[in-house]
Amino acid sequence: MTFGLTTSGAQYAPMAGAVASEVQKSRVLVDAERCKGCDLCVVACPQGNLRLADSRNRSGYHPAVFSYHGVKGECTACGICYWVCPDFAITEVSRWKA
């Protein structure tokens, strides 16, 4: 994939609080300082893996934060968040092959 969407053979370490047998298969990297908290990625994510942080960045905005386990399930690395971000704050959407 292109434009910040990547696929690799590596696997992620389990997230903090995840069950020991679970392996994170994808991730979304958000540049918190670039994010203006517009909420477009949060609304667009079909699995509900993004939310706005409680804390603020240096500009005073609540940036988006990623969680592998979303409201509706695990991140599929579909890339919708990447494409809807008007500030290019979503810098990478990655998926690892099993």
N, C-alpha and C positions, 0 to 999 in steps of 0.2 A: 504494500500500500504506500501511498505518497502523502505529501503535505502534512507531515507530523504523525501520520498513522503508521505504526510499525508492527511487525510480527517477528518474533524471534523464537529460537528453540529453548531459551533459558526459562527457568521457572522462578517465580517470586517466593520469598520466604513468607510464611503465614503472617497475617496481620496480628497486631496486639489484640488479645481477647478472642481470637479465632480458635476453633477446635483444632487440636494438634494435627489431625489427619488432613485438614483442609489446606489447600495450596491456592494462593491467589493467582488467577489465570490472566488477569488484565489489570490495567491501571490507567488513570487519567491524571496528568500533571497539570496543575493550575499555578500560574505565576500570581501569587496573592497580591503583590504590589501593583501589578498591571490591571487586576480585576476591579471593576467599578460596582460590583454587586447588582448588576441589572436584572438578574434572575432568569435570563433567557435560557441558559443551559439547564438550570434547575427544572424549569417548566418543560423543556424539550426532551429531557432524559426519559426514555420509555421505562426504565427499570427503577428510577428514583434514586440513583446513586450519588447525586449531587445535592448539596444544600448550602445555604449561606451560613457562614461562621458567626459565632456569637461575638468574637473579637473583631477589632477593626485593623485595617492596614494603615500605613503611614499617611495615606490620603484621606482617611476617615471613613472608608467604605467597608462593608462586611463582605469579604471575598467568598467565592464559592470554594467548598471543600469536598473532596471525593471520599466515598466509602464503598469498598468493594461489594458489600452486601447492602443493596438498596431496599427501598420500600417494597418493590415487586420482585426482587431477586438479585442475582449476581450480575455484575457488569458484563456486557457482551462485547464491549469495545466497538460499538457500532459507529462511533465518530460523530453522531449528531451534535453533541455538545461542542465539538471542535468547529463545526461548520456554522453554528449559530452565534458564536462569540464575536461580537463586533469589535472587541478590543484586543483580540489575539492573545487572551490570557490563558486559554487552553493550549499549552505548548506541545503536548504529546498525548496520544491515545495508543496504548500498546496492548498486544495480546500475545500470550505464549502458547505454543503448541504443546499438547500433552504428550 
